[in-house]
């Protein structure tokens, strides 16, 4: 009775050992893959950095050559600013704006052409001021 139990336990132990070995191999493969990707990324980054530094060095050299070839231009005198014009008050009309009373009757809107649009009464003006 002891023998079959030992055989089963031995079989279970072998299966566990095989599973552990396979898991270790997978983990090892994953680590190797990560290291490979990291090395490729590092190489790419260093190559791009070298290209960027070379480009910046060329630009600085070209800028230095350009400044050496150019002579400083004489500075121009500052132009005087135009005086600010006062803003027109609401009572001053601009010539481009036509008053409704000066507009032609054919162009005027019907609400503007009616005589009821004359000056508001004193009461209406006082009511507007209160609002």
C-alpha positions in Angstrom: 0.0 0.0 0.0 2.9 2.3 0.6 4.4 1.8 -2.8 1.5 3.2 -4.9 1.3 6.3 -2.7 5.0 6.9 -3.0 4.8 6.5 -6.8 2.0 9.0 -7.0 3.8 11.5 -4.8 7.0 11.0 -6.9 5.0 11.6 -10.1 3.5 14.8 -8.6 7.0 16.0 -7.5 8.4 15.4 -11.1 5.5 17.3 -12.6 6.0 20.2 -10.2 9.7 20.2 -10.9 9.0 20.3 -14.7 6.5 23.1 -14.3 9.0 25.1 -12.2 11.8 24.6 -14.8 9.4 25.7 -17.6 8.3 28.8 -15.7 11.9 29.7 -15.0 12.8 29.3 -18.7 9.8 31.6 -19.6 10.9 34.2 -17.0 14.4 34.0 -18.3 13.2 34.5 -21.9 11.1 37.5 -20.8 14.1 39.1 -19.0 16.3 38.5 -22.1 13.6 40.1 -24.3 13.3 43.1 -22.0 17.1 43.5 -22.0 17.3 43.3 -25.7 14.5 45.9 -26.1 16.2 48.2 -23.6 19.6 47.9 -25.4 17.9 48.7 -28.7 16.1 51.7 -27.2 19.4 52.9 -25.6 21.2 52.6 -28.9 18.5 54.5 -30.7 18.5 57.2 -28.1 22.2 57.7 -28.2 22.2 57.8 -32.0 19.5 60.4 -32.0 21.3 62.4 -29.3 24.5 62.3 -31.4 22.6 63.5 -34.5 21.0 66.3 -32.5 24.3 67.5 -31.0 25.9 67.4 -34.4 23.1 69.5 -35.9 23.3 72.0 -33.1 27.1 72.3 -33.6 26.6 72.9 -37.3 24.0 75.6 -36.6 26.2 77.3 -34.1 29.1 77.2 -36.5 26.9 78.6 -39.3 25.7 81.3 -36.9 29.2 82.2 -35.9 30.3 82.4 -39.6 27.2 84.5 -40.4 28.0 86.9 -37.6 31.6 87.2 -38.6 30.7 87.9 -42.2 28.1 90.5 -41.4 29.0 93.9 -40.1 26.6 95.4 -37.6 24.2 97.7 -39.4 23.9 101.3 -38.2 20.8 101.6 -36.0 18.0 103.7 -37.4 16.6 106.6 -35.4 13.4 105.9 -33.6 10.3 107.2 -35.4 8.1 109.5 -33.4 4.7 108.1 -32.4 1.6 109.7 -33.9 -0.4 111.7 -31.3 -3.5 109.9 -30.3 -6.7 111.4 -31.6 -9.6 111.9 -29.2 -12.5 109.6 -29.5 -15.6 111.2 -30.9 -18.4 111.8 -28.5 -21.8 110.2 -29.1 -23.2 113.6 -30.2 -20.6 113.9 -32.9 -21.6 112.0 -36.0 -19.1 110.5 -38.3 -19.5 111.5 -42.0 -19.8 107.9 -43.1 -22.9 107.3 -40.9 -26.1 108.7 -42.4 -28.9 109.7 -40.1 -32.2 108.1 -40.6 -33.8 111.5 -41.3 -31.3 112.1 -44.0 -31.8 108.7 -45.7 -33.9 108.5 -48.8 -37.5 107.4 -48.1 -37.1 104.4 -50.5 -34.0 103.2 -48.4 -35.5 103.8 -45.0 -37.2 101.1 -43.1 -40.9 101.5 -42.5 -40.4 102.0 -38.7 -38.0 104.8 -39.3 -40.1 106.6 -41.9 -43.1 107.0 -39.6 -43.6 110.4 -38.0 -44.3 108.8 -34.6 -40.5 108.4 -34.3 -40.1 112.0 -33.6 -38.5 113.3 -30.4 -39.6 111.4 -27.3 -41.6 113.3 -24.8 -40.1 114.6 -21.5 -41.8 111.8 -19.6 -40.4 109.1 -21.8 -36.9 110.6 -21.5 -37.2 110.6 -17.7 -38.4 107.0 -17.7 -35.4 105.9 -19.7 -33.0 107.7 -17.2 -34.6 105.8 -14.3 -34.1 102.4 -15.9 
